[in-house]
Amino acid sequence: MVATLINSAKNQMPDIQVEEIDVVENAAVAVKYRVMSTPAIVINGTVAFTGVPRQEALLARLREAAGG
C-alpha cells in the first residue's frame, strides 16, 4: 500500500529522492529517525507520517518540503 503511494509520488514528482529501508535489517536507521512503528515516512529527517497517509497529504507534504 505504501509502495503504491510512493511510486505515484515519484511519478508526479520525479526529482524527489526516495529510499525504502527495512528497519529490521537496518535498526540503526530506525533509531536515528525515532521510528516507533511501521510503516513510517520520513521527509527531510523528520517522521512525517506513521501509518499509511492519504495520497493528497503525502504529495502536499512533499511539495512543502521541496519548497513549493
Residue, then its C-alpha position, 0 to 999 in steps of 0.5 A: m500500500v505504501a509502495t503504491l503511494i510512493n511510486s505515484a509520488k515519484n511519478q508526479m514528482p520525479d526529482i524527489q529522492v526516495e529510499e525504502i529501508d527495512v528497519v529490521e535489517n537496518a535498526a540503526v536507521a530506525v533509531k536515528y529517525r525515532v521510528m516507533s512503528t511501521p510503516a513510517i515516512v520520513i521527509n527531510g529527517t523528520v517522521a512525517f507520517t506513521g501509518v499509511p497517509r492519504q495520497e493528497a497529504l503525502l504529495a502536499r507534504l512533499r511539495e512543502a518540503a521541496g519548497g513549493 
